[in-house]
């Protein structure tokens, strides 16, 4: 289920996000105010299921902002998804919209 550990960040905003069911973490960065997780082996349907899970806990989609395929917010926190290839995705999260843009510039 969503509780399986994929070396999920244990602090900050990421600790309050559900863990992914499938896929593999290639790289992750986490700080007090945000971070990102590069995933591989995640299908579009798995990603959509995860976004649905975020919506179940209160996140709501915001206006689609490039380069995010999906951007959600809840209580000032933001989570964004960027599909890079068919089975690869970057998940970015931060405690503000400015923060998620800062994380975006860091991830390259």
C-alpha positions in Angstrom: 0.0 0.0 0.0 0.9 3.6 0.3 2.8 2.9 3.5 5.7 1.0 1.8 9.0 2.8 2.3 10.8 4.0 -0.8 13.5 5.9 1.2 10.9 8.6 1.7 12.1 11.8 3.4 11.3 11.8 7.1 11.2 15.5 7.8 9.5 18.6 6.7 6.6 18.7 4.3 7.5 15.3 2.7 6.8 13.5 6.0 3.2 14.5 5.8 2.7 13.3 2.2 1.6 9.7 1.6 4.4 7.4 0.4 4.1 6.2 -3.2 3.0 2.6 -3.8 5.2 1.9 -6.8 8.2 3.2 -8.6 11.8 3.7 -7.4 13.4 6.8 -6.0 16.5 7.7 -8.1 17.4 10.9 -6.2 15.9 13.0 -3.5 16.6 16.2 -1.7 14.8 17.4 1.3 15.1 20.5 3.5 13.0 22.1 6.2 11.1 24.2 3.5 10.8 21.8 0.6 12.5 19.3 -1.7 12.1 17.0 -4.6 12.0 13.3 -5.4 13.1 11.9 -8.8 11.1 8.8 -9.5 11.4 6.1 -12.2 9.2 3.2 -12.9 5.9 5.1 -12.3 3.1 4.8 -14.8 0.6 7.6 -15.7 -2.1 5.6 -13.9 0.0 5.2 -10.8 0.8 8.9 -10.8 -2.9 9.8 -11.2 -3.8 7.5 -8.4 -1.2 9.2 -6.2 -2.6 12.7 -7.1 -6.1 11.3 -6.2 -4.7 10.2 -2.8 -3.4 13.8 -2.2 -6.8 15.1 -3.0 -8.3 12.7 -0.5 -6.2 14.3 2.3 -7.1 17.9 1.3 -4.8 18.9 -1.6 -6.5 20.7 -4.5 -5.2 21.2 -8.0 -4.2 24.8 -8.8 -3.9 26.5 -12.2 -1.5 24.4 -14.3 1.8 26.2 -14.3 4.7 25.3 -16.7 6.6 23.0 -16.4 4.4 21.2 -14.0 2.0 18.5 -15.3 0.0 18.9 -12.1 0.3 21.3 -9.2 -1.6 20.9 -6.0 -1.8 23.0 -2.8 -3.1 22.6 0.7 -2.7 24.8 3.7 0.1 26.9 2.1 2.1 23.8 1.0 2.6 23.0 -2.7 3.3 19.7 -4.5 4.1 19.6 -8.2 4.7 16.8 -10.7 6.8 17.0 -13.8 6.7 14.0 -16.2 10.1 13.8 -17.9 9.7 10.5 -19.8 7.1 7.8 -20.0 8.0 6.2 -16.7 9.9 9.0 -15.0 8.6 11.9 -12.9 9.9 14.5 -10.6 7.8 15.4 -7.5 8.6 18.8 -6.0 7.2 20.1 -2.7 7.6 23.3 -0.7 5.9 25.4 2.0 5.1 28.2 -0.5 4.7 28.9 -4.2 8.0 30.9 -4.1 9.6 27.9 -2.4 8.4 25.4 -5.1 9.9 27.7 -7.7 13.2 27.8 -5.8 13.2 24.0 -5.6 12.5 23.9 -9.4 15.5 26.1 -10.1 17.7 23.8 -7.9 16.8 20.6 -9.5 18.2 21.6 -12.9 
